[in-house]
Amino acid sequence: MSRCVIESAEVMEQITRDQIVRALRKVLDPEVGINVVDLGLVYGIELKDRNVLLEMTMTSPACPLGSYIQNSAERAIRAQAPGTEVVEITMVWQPAWDPAMMSQDARRQMGWRE
């Protein structure tokens, strides 16, 4: 009697930019309680295979919460896209963050008029 062996290939979903943005919307700046996307802190998202390359900034280079927010971003990305192999986060300072980079929703949350 011959034995039939069926090999199952692991099917991995492709990571999408939308997944990453959804994940980052869960990362709040603890000082203001607004997510890093709406604050305008995310400068770039690049996807390469199962790797996420993220460029972001802080409201100030002297922000004491930089490493906390970076670690929170990595955890959120890995939770939203569990097949992610590498999450590389680069802090950039040019262009310097400006309140004009905030979304309209963030401005409303801050109580600023439009």
Order of alpha helices (4+ residues) and beta strands (2+ residues): alpha-beta-beta-beta-beta-alpha-beta-alpha
